[in-house]
């Protein structure tokens, strides 16, 4: 299973230094197109998306997560991002439609 990162240049470059494949994007809309295509790949196990491009796509990403459990889609803080509290319980409720 592969790991792929999606985000702006500084985010992706950091992971590439660690040997992780990445796709650079300029904005959230471009990221959504890339993420949708990556979600169709059978050998992808983990998709790491920078929080700065993922934040505007919360509903779309939640919809993708609910349709297909693999790849695991995880939002990672981008360089310079502030730490935010994530309400996983609320996210699970949204995914499960509760």
C-alpha positions as CSV (number, residue, x, y, z in Angstrom):
1,X,0.0,0.0,0.0
2,X,1.2,3.5,-0.9
3,X,1.2,6.7,1.0
4,X,0.6,10.0,-0.8
5,X,0.6,13.6,0.4
6,X,-1.4,16.4,-1.1
7,X,-0.8,20.0,-0.3
8,X,1.2,23.1,-1.1
9,X,4.9,22.9,-2.1
10,X,6.4,23.3,1.4
11,X,4.1,20.6,2.8
12,X,4.8,18.1,0.0
13,X,8.5,18.8,-0.1
14,X,8.9,17.9,3.6
15,X,7.3,14.5,3.1
16,X,9.3,13.9,-0.1
17,X,12.5,14.3,1.9
18,X,11.2,11.3,4.0
19,X,10.6,9.3,0.9
20,X,6.8,9.8,0.7
21,X,5.2,10.5,-2.7
22,X,3.3,13.8,-3.0
23,X,1.2,16.0,-5.3
24,X,1.6,19.7,-5.1
25,X,-1.5,21.9,-5.4
26,X,-2.2,25.6,-5.4
27,X,-5.6,25.7,-3.8
28,X,-8.5,23.7,-2.3
29,X,-10.4,23.1,-5.6
30,X,-7.3,21.7,-7.3
31,X,-6.7,19.6,-4.2
32,X,-10.3,18.2,-4.4
33,X,-9.7,17.1,-8.0
34,X,-6.4,15.4,-7.1
35,X,-7.9,13.7,-4.0
36,X,-10.9,12.4,-6.0
37,X,-8.6,10.8,-8.6
38,X,-6.3,9.3,-5.9
39,X,-9.3,7.8,-4.1
40,X,-9.9,5.6,-7.1
41,X,-6.4,4.0,-7.0
42,X,-6.5,0.5,-5.6
43,X,-3.0,0.5,-4.1
44,X,-3.3,3.7,-2.0
45,X,-3.6,3.0,1.7
46,X,-3.0,6.5,3.3
47,X,-3.7,9.9,1.9
48,X,-2.2,12.8,3.9
49,X,-3.7,16.2,3.1
50,X,-2.4,19.5,4.5
51,X,-5.0,21.2,6.7
52,X,-4.7,24.5,4.9
53,X,-6.1,23.0,1.6
54,X,-8.4,20.5,3.4
55,X,-10.2,23.0,5.7
56,X,-12.6,24.4,2.9
57,X,-13.3,20.9,1.8
58,X,-14.5,19.4,5.0
59,X,-17.9,18.3,3.8
60,X,-16.6,16.9,0.5
61,X,-13.8,15.0,2.3
62,X,-16.3,13.6,4.9
63,X,-18.5,12.4,2.0
64,X,-15.5,10.6,0.5
65,X,-14.6,9.0,3.8
66,X,-18.1,7.7,4.2
67,X,-18.2,6.1,0.8
68,X,-14.9,4.3,0.9
69,X,-12.9,3.3,4.1
70,X,-9.6,2.8,2.2
71,X,-7.5,4.9,1.6
72,X,-7.5,6.4,5.1
73,X,-7.7,10.2,4.6
74,X,-5.9,12.1,7.3
75,X,-5.5,15.9,7.6
76,X,-2.0,17.0,8.8
77,X,-1.0,20.5,9.9
78,X,0.8,22.4,7.2
79,X,4.0,24.3,8.0
80,X,3.0,27.4,10.1
81,X,-0.5,26.1,10.9
82,X,-2.0,26.7,14.3
83,X,-3.0,23.6,16.2
84,X,-6.7,23.1,16.2
85,X,-8.9,20.7,18.2
86,X,-10.6,18.1,16.0
87,X,-13.9,16.7,17.1
88,X,-13.7,13.1,15.9
89,X,-17.0,12.2,17.5
90,X,-18.8,14.8,15.4
91,X,-16.9,13.7,12.3
92,X,-18.0,10.1,12.9
93,X,-21.6,11.1,13.4
94,X,-21.5,13.0,10.1
95,X,-19.9,10.0,8.3
96,X,-22.4,7.5,9.8
97,X,-25.3,9.9,9.2
98,X,-26.4,10.0,12.8
